[in-house]
Amino acid sequence: TLVLLVKSCFFCLPTVTVFLSTLTPKFYFALTVTSSFISGLIFVFEWWHFRKYGTSFIEQVSVSHLRPLIGGVENSPPAPAAFSAGENEANRQNMPECKMWRNPLNLFRGAEYSRYMWVTGKEPLTYYDMNLSAQDHQNFFTCDTDALRPSDTVMQKAWRERNPQARIKAAYQALELNNDCATAYVLLAEEEATTIVDAERYFKQALKAGEMIYRKSQNCHSQSPQHEAQLRRDTNVLVYVKRRLAMCARKLGRIRESVKMMRDLMKEFPLLSMLNIHENLLEALLELQAYADVQAVLAKYDDISLPKSAAICYTAALLKARAVSERFSPETAFKRGLSTAEINAVEAIHRAVEFNPHVPKYLLEMKSLVLPPEHILKRGDSEAVAYAFFHLQHWKRIEGALHLLHCTWEGTFRMIPYPLEKGHLFYPYPSCTETADRELLPTFHEVSVYPQKELPFFIHFTAGLCSFSAMLALLTHQFPELMVVFAKAVSMVSVISILTMFPTPLSFKNQRHCFPYSRCLLCFITV
């Protein structure tokens, strides 16, 4: 079949030669312009797809659809040779998955997120983020005994509603059934209140009702497993309300009152450390500039056995930078070397950057901030946005801290092995953060990616093809006669090369068993 195809091309060569010789400059100009325009469209689409999804569309289609048709099999990458099988298994078990965490400093939907949407017309929360919050509310504020209380049954349905107005309406229905329904006040404070003052008023009513229900649950929690589940739910409601009241006080400028409420809450419920209330406390203490108290909190929670966060690592770096940043000068440090305190500060910055490499660009205002999501991914861009949104002012308050960060943060990447098979101070950077952050952050925000991906081959190829076609179009427009002569010369060279390769048509018959397929393909490409 291949020989017959080559024969047909051979006999069509005179016709093709005559056709090419009759083409006018206008045809070549239209051809090059069309080629440049189409390749430009492909280039723009490839660039947009890569910026939005992190992959090349052509490569993705080739791997997903064309490779199975051709019969190719995707080889799985071999395991790194530097580790044994047992070490690989241990590393796989120690490497954390992309777990979503509740943002400790999440904003109020009605008083903050909704106001932003009213002003800008942009939706600050994604559907995925709000769906995670709905699941959290159902876990925190519902239990198996809700059927015993009609108001709790209504609220159980309210947390599952997607429409905000339907949730608010259900909360009022629950209050009509029971004026002491704490979760109904919580929902109204979060979603109906349009100011922090209104939210605080609702939360105070929720606190009054929640404390009364909590005391009742404490008295009968040992009677049955259902009562224990009810006590856990009432405990969650009480802790949530007290924490949000402390956050209201912080936002309204009553910072010392907020700090006292957070400390009391941590003492009253010490086992609920997974809620990360200490991160709220750290931010409030930094606002008070109580750096000794901040160091005391870090001494307790910046422990090797406890999970880390950007707030922990970067606050520790900020305190060490505070001791040297005011007098730090890169020129002086280069001449005399770094002092012990400066080395400690630089190492702390490197440690923080290794944990979350996205934060410095927001602190140095190299990237614009958006409202933080209700959930974050540790070590991801969502955590960096949430940290910088609340802590940028604390870095600006300390003179020279941002300058020291600017001079030293990029040195971290020289210490991390590449490719990222293992970390330096932490476990290897997870590869799933980009996909998860795109789900958590709004579409108008440009997600920060680490490690930075190289541009795919097809972006370079389409950009080069577009530029080359545009150059040919320009030359054809400026020198039409010369470009026609050049095009005819190229076509004639192609014909001569084919004739040289196949002297007579009979040579196919004599050499069909030994003729390489690659030369046949080269012949077709030349034509």
C-alpha positions in Angstrom: 0.0 0.0 0.0 2.8 2.4 0.8 4.5 1.7 -2.5 1.3 2.4 -4.4 0.9 5.7 -2.5 4.4 6.7 -3.4 3.8 5.8 -7.0 0.7 7.9 -7.2 2.6 10.9 -5.7 5.4 10.3 -8.3 3.0 10.3 -11.2 1.3 13.5 -9.9 4.5 15.5 -9.6 4.3 17.1 -13.0 0.7 18.3 -12.3 1.8 19.6 -8.9 4.7 21.4 -10.6 2.5 23.1 -13.1 0.0 24.1 -10.4 2.7 25.7 -8.2 4.2 27.6 -11.2 0.8 29.3 -11.8 0.3 30.6 -8.3 0.3 34.4 -7.8 1.8 36.5 -5.0 -1.6 37.2 -3.6 -2.1 33.5 -3.0 1.2 33.2 -1.1 0.4 36.3 1.0 -3.1 34.9 1.8 -1.6 31.5 2.7 1.0 33.0 5.1 -1.4 35.3 6.7 -3.9 32.5 7.3 -1.2 30.2 8.6 0.0 33.0 11.0 -3.6 33.7 12.2 -4.5 30.1 12.8 -1.2 29.3 14.6 -1.7 32.5 16.7 -5.1 31.4 17.8 -3.7 28.0 18.7 -0.9 29.7 20.6 -3.3 32.0 22.6 -5.5 29.0 23.5 -2.5 26.9 24.5 -1.2 29.7 26.7 -4.7 30.3 28.3 -5.1 26.5 29.0 -1.7 26.3 30.5 -2.2 29.3 32.8 -5.6 28.1 33.9 -5.0 24.3 34.2 -1.2 24.0 34.3 -1.1 21.6 31.3 -0.9 21.8 27.5 -4.2 21.0 25.8 -2.5 19.4 22.8 -0.4 17.2 25.0 -3.3 16.3 27.2 -5.4 15.3 24.2 -2.5 13.3 22.7 -1.9 11.4 25.9 -5.6 10.9 26.8 -7.1 10.0 23.4 -4.5 9.5 20.7 -2.0 7.3 22.6 -4.6 4.6 23.3 -5.7 4.6 19.7 -2.1 4.2 18.5 -1.5 1.5 21.1 1.0 3.3 23.3 1.3 2.5 27.0 2.3 5.1 29.5 5.2 3.9 31.5 5.1 4.6 35.2 8.1 6.5 36.5 10.7 4.4 38.3 11.2 4.8 42.0 14.2 6.9 43.1 17.3 4.8 43.3 18.5 6.6 46.4 15.9 4.9 48.7 15.2 1.3 49.4 11.8 -0.3 49.2 11.2 -0.1 52.9 12.3 3.6 53.0 10.0 4.4 50.1 7.1 2.8 51.9 7.8 4.7 55.1 8.1 8.0 53.1 4.8 7.3 51.4 3.1 6.8 54.7 4.7 9.9 56.2 3.8 12.1 53.3 0.5 13.8 54.0 -2.3 14.0 51.6 -3.9 17.3 50.4 -6.2 17.7 53.4 -8.4 20.8 53.6 -8.3 22.7 56.9 -10.8 25.1 58.2 -9.3 28.6 58.0 -8.8 29.7 61.6 -9.3 33.4 60.7 -12.1 32.9 58.2 -14.3 36.0 57.5 -18.0 36.4 58.1 -20.1 35.7 55.0 -22.7 38.4 55.5 -20.6 41.1 57.0 -17.5 40.7 54.9 -17.7 38.3 51.9 -21.2 39.5 50.9 -20.1 43.2 51.2 -17.2 42.5 48.9 -19.5 40.9 46.3 -21.9 43.9 46.5 -19.0 46.3 45.9 -17.0 44.5 43.2 -19.6 42.1 41.7 -17.1 39.2 42.1 -17.9 36.1 44.0 -15.1 35.7 46.6 -16.0 32.1 47.5 -16.0 29.1 45.3 -18.7 26.4 45.3 -16.2 23.8 46.4 -15.2 25.9 49.4 -18.8 26.6 50.4 -19.6 22.9 50.0 -16.8 22.1 52.5 -18.2 24.6 54.9 -21.7 23.0 54.6 -20.1 19.7 55.5 -18.4 21.2 58.5 -21.6 22.8 59.8 -23.4 19.5 59.5 -20.6 17.8 61.4 -20.3 20.5 64.1 -23.9 21.4 64.7 -25.9 18.3 64.1 -26.2 14.9 65.9 -28.4 11.8 66.0 -30.7 13.3 68.7 -31.9 16.2 66.5 -35.1 14.4 65.8 -36.1 14.8 69.5 -36.1 18.6 69.2 -38.2 20.2 66.3 -36.0 23.3 66.1 -32.8 21.1 65.7 -34.6 19.1 62.9 -35.3 22.4 61.1 -31.7 23.5 61.5 -30.4 20.1 60.3 -32.2 20.8 57.0 -31.1 24.4 57.0 -27.4 23.5 56.9 -28.0 21.4 53.8 -29.7 24.2 51.9 -27.7 25.7 49.0 -29.7 29.0 48.8 -28.6 31.5 51.5 -32.1 33.0 51.7 -33.6 29.5 52.3 -31.1 28.9 55.2 -31.9 32.3 56.8 -35.7 31.6 56.5 -35.2 28.1 58.1 -33.2 29.7 61.0 -36.2 32.0 61.7 -38.5 29.0 61.6 -36.3 27.3 64.2 -36.4 30.3 66.4 -40.2 30.3 66.2 -40.2 26.7 67.5 -37.6 27.4 70.1 -36.3 30.8 71.0 -33.2 29.3 72.6 -31.9 27.5 69.5 -28.2 28.5 69.5 -27.4 27.2 66.0 -30.1 29.4 64.5 -28.5 32.4 66.0 -25.1 31.2 64.6 -26.5 31.0 61.1 -28.0 34.4 61.3 -24.8 35.9 62.7 -22.8 34.3 59.9 -25.0 35.0 56.9 -27.7 37.6 57.6 -25.7 40.2 59.7 -24.3 42.8 57.4 -21.9 44.3 60.0 -19.6 42.9 62.7 -21.7 44.7 65.3 -24.9 42.8 64.2 -23.0 39.6 64.0 -21.7 40.1 67.6 -25.2 40.7 68.8 -26.5 37.5 67.3 -23.5 35.6 68.7 -24.2 36.9 72.2 -27.7 35.5 71.9 -26.3 32.2 70.7 -23.8 32.2 73.7 -26.6 32.6 76.2 -28.7 29.8 74.6 -25.6 27.6 74.0 -24.4 27.8 77.7 -27.8 26.8 78.9 -28.1 23.8 76.6 -24.5 22.8 77.4 -25.1 22.7 81.1 -28.2 20.5 80.5 -26.1 18.1 78.3 -23.4 17.9 81.0 -25.9 16.7 83.6 -27.1 13.7 81.5 -24.3 12.9 79.1 -23.5 9.6 80.9 -27.0 8.2 80.5 -26.6 6.9 76.9 -24.4 7.1 73.8 -27.0 9.4 72.3 -26.6 11.9 75.1 -22.8 11.8 74.7 -23.2 12.6 71.0 -25.5 15.5 72.0 -22.9 16.8 74.5 -20.2 16.7 71.8 -22.5 18.7 69.5 -23.3 21.3 72.2 -19.6 21.6 73.1 -18.8 22.3 69.4 -21.5 25.0 69.3 -20.3 26.6 72.5 -16.6 26.6 71.4 -17.6 28.0 67.9 -19.6 30.8 69.4 -17.0 31.9 71.9 -14.3 31.8 69.2 -16.4 34.0 66.9 -17.2 36.4 69.7 -13.4 36.8 70.3 -12.9 37.4 66.6 -15.7 40.0 66.6 -14.0 41.8 69.5 -10.7 41.7 67.6 -12.3 43.2 64.5 -14.0 45.9 66.6 -10.7 47.0 68.1 -11.2 45.4 71.6 -8.0 43.4 71.3 -7.2 42.8 74.9 -10.7 41.6 75.5 -10.3 39.3 72.5 -7.0 37.9 73.8 -8.6 37.2 77.2 -11.5 35.4 75.6 -9.1 33.2 73.5 -6.9 32.3 76.5 -10.0 31.4 78.6 -11.3 29.3 75.7 -8.0 27.4 75.3 -7.9 26.7 79.1 -11.5 25.6 79.2 -11.2 23.2 76.3 -7.5 22.2 76.0 -8.3 19.0 74.0 -9.6 21.1 71.0 -6.2 22.1 69.8 -7.1 20.9 66.3 -9.3 24.0 65.9 -6.0 26.0 65.9 -7.3 28.7 68.2 -3.7 29.6 69.0 -3.4 31.1 65.5 -6.1 33.6 66.4 -4.3 34.3 69.6 -1.0 34.8 67.8 -2.5 37.4 65.4 -4.1 39.3 68.2 -0.9 39.4 70.3 1.0 40.6 67.3 -1.5 43.5 66.9 -0.8 44.3 70.6 2.9 44.1 69.9 3.2 41.7 72.8 6.2 39.9 71.3 7.1 38.1 74.6 3.7 36.6 74.8 3.9 35.6 71.1 7.2 33.8 71.8 5.6 32.0 74.7 2.8 30.7 72.5 5.3 29.6 69.8 7.3 27.8 72.5 4.2 25.6 73.1 2.9 25.1 69.6 6.1 25.2 67.4 6.9 21.7 68.4 8.2 18.9 66.2 5.3 16.6 67.3 2.6 19.1 66.3 1.5 20.0 62.8 3.0 23.1 61.3 1.4 26.0 59.6 2.4 29.2 57.8 1.3 31.2 60.8 3.7 29.3 63.1 6.7 29.2 60.8 6.5 32.8 59.5 5.7 34.3 63.0 8.8 32.5 64.3 10.8 34.0 61.5 9.3 37.5 62.1 10.4 37.4 65.8 14.0 36.4 64.9 14.1 39.0 62.1 12.8 41.7 64.5 16.1 41.3 66.5 18.4 42.2 63.5 16.2 43.7 60.8 16.6 47.4 61.9 20.4 47.3 61.5 20.7 44.7 58.7 22.5 45.8 55.5 23.4 43.4 52.7 26.6 45.3 51.9 27.8 45.3 55.5 26.9 41.6 55.9 28.8 40.7 52.8 32.0 42.5 54.1 32.0 41.3 57.7 29.9 38.2 57.4 26.7 37.4 59.3 26.4 37.5 63.0 24.9 34.7 65.0 21.6 36.5 65.4 21.5 37.3 61.7 22.2 33.6 60.8 19.4 32.5 63.1 17.0 35.0 61.4 18.0 33.9 57.9 17.7 30.2 58.8 14.2 30.9 60.2 13.2 32.6 57.0 14.5 29.7 55.0 12.6 27.3 57.2 9.4 29.3 56.7 9.8 29.6 52.9 10.5 25.9 52.6 7.2 25.2 54.4 5.2 27.6 52.2 7.1 29.1 49.3 4.1 31.2 48.2 3.9 33.6 51.1 6.9 35.9 50.3 5.4 37.2 47.1 2.3 38.4 49.0 4.3 39.9 51.9 6.6 41.7 49.4 3.5 42.8 47.4 4.7 41.1 44.3 1.3 39.6 43.9 -2.1 41.0 44.7 -4.2 39.7 47.6 -7.8 38.5 47.5 -10.1 37.7 50.4 -9.0 34.4 52.0 -11.2 31.3 51.5 -13.0 29.6 54.3 -10.7 26.5 53.9 -7.0 26.4 53.2 -4.5 23.8 52.1 -1.4 23.8 54.2 1.7 24.7 52.2 -0.5 25.9 49.3 -1.4 29.2 47.8 -4.7 29.3 49.7 -2.8 29.2 53.0 -0.4 31.9 51.8 -3.3 34.2 50.9 -4.9 33.6 54.3 -1.7 34.3 56.2 -0.6 37.4 54.3 -4.1 38.9 54.4 -4.0 39.2 58.2 -0.2 39.3 58.9 1.1 41.7 56.2 0.5 44.6 58.6 2.6 43.0 61.3 5.6 42.6 59.0 5.3 46.2 57.8 5.2 47.4 61.5 8.7 46.0 62.2 11.2 48.2 60.4 13.5 46.3 58.0 11.7 43.0 58.3 10.4 43.0 54.8 13.8 44.2 53.5 15.5 41.2 55.2 12.9 38.9 53.8 13.4 40.4 50.3 17.2 39.8 50.5 17.1 36.2 51.8 14.0 34.3 50.8 15.1 33.2 47.4 18.2 31.5 48.9 15.9 28.8 50.3 15.5 27.2 46.9 19.3 26.5 46.6 19.0 24.3 49.7 16.1 22.2 48.5 16.9 19.2 46.4 15.7 19.3 42.8 13.8 17.4 41.6 11.8 17.6 44.9 12.4 13.9 45.9 12.9 14.9 49.5 12.7 18.0 51.6 15.4 19.8 53.5 13.7 20.6 56.8 10.2 19.3 56.0 8.7 16.4 54.1 8.8 16.8 50.3 6.5 19.5 48.9 3.2 17.9 47.8 2.4 17.8 44.1 -1.4 18.1 44.6 -1.5 21.7 45.9 -2.1 23.4 42.6 -5.2 21.5 41.7 -6.7 21.9 45.2 -5.9 25.6 45.4 -7.6 26.2 42.0 -10.8 24.7 43.6 -10.5 26.8 46.8 -9.5 30.2 45.3 -11.7 32.3 43.0 -11.2 32.2 39.3 -10.1 35.8 39.0 -7.1 35.1 41.2 -3.9 33.9 39.6 -2.9 30.8 41.6 0.8 30.6 42.6 2.5 27.4 41.5 5.5 25.7 43.0 7.7 24.4 41.6 7.3 26.7 38.6 6.4 24.6 35.6 8.3 24.9 32.3 6.3 26.0 29.3 5.1 23.0 27.3 6.7 22.2 23.9 3.6 23.1 21.9 3.5 26.7 23.3 7.1 27.2 22.0 6.2 25.5 18.7 3.0 27.4 18.0 4.7 30.7 19.0 7.6 30.0 16.6 5.2 28.9 13.8 3.1 32.0 14.3 6.2 34.3 14.2 7.7 32.5 11.2 4.4 32.7 9.2 4.0 36.3 10.1 7.5 37.0 8.9 6.8 35.2 5.6 3.6 37.2 5.2 5.4 40.4 5.8 8.2 39.5 3.3 5.6 38.4 0.7 3.7 41.7 1.1 6.9 43.8 0.8 8.7 41.7 -1.9 6.0 39.7 -3.8 8.0 38.9 -6.9 11.1 37.8 -5.0 9.0 35.6 -2.6 7.2 33.9 -5.6 10.6 33.1 -7.1 11.7 31.7 -3.7 8.6 29.6 -3.3 8.9 28.2 -6.9 12.6 27.4 -6.2 11.7 25.5 -3.0 9.0 23.5 -4.9 11.5 22.7 -7.7 14.1 21.6 -5.2 11.5 19.3 -3.6 10.6 17.8 -7.0 14.3 17.3 -7.9 15.0 15.6 -4.6 12.1 13.2 -5.1 13.2 12.4 -8.6 16.8 11.8 -7.4 15.5 9.5 -4.8 13.4 7.5 -7.2 15.0 7.4 -10.7 12.3 5.3 -12.4 8.9 4.0 -11.4 10.2 0.5 -11.8 12.7 1.0 -8.9 9.8 0.6 -6.5 9.1 -2.9 -7.8 12.7 -3.9 -7.6 13.3 -2.4 -4.1 10.0 -2.8 -2.3 11.5 -5.4 0.1 14.5 -3.3 1.1 13.2 0.3 0.8 13.2 2.0 4.2 9.8 3.3 5.4 11.5 6.4 6.8 12.5 7.5 3.3 9.0 7.1 2.1 7.7 9.2 4.9 10.4 11.8 4.1 9.2 11.8 0.5 5.6 12.5 1.6 6.7 15.3 4.0 8.8 16.9 1.2 5.8 16.9 -1.2 
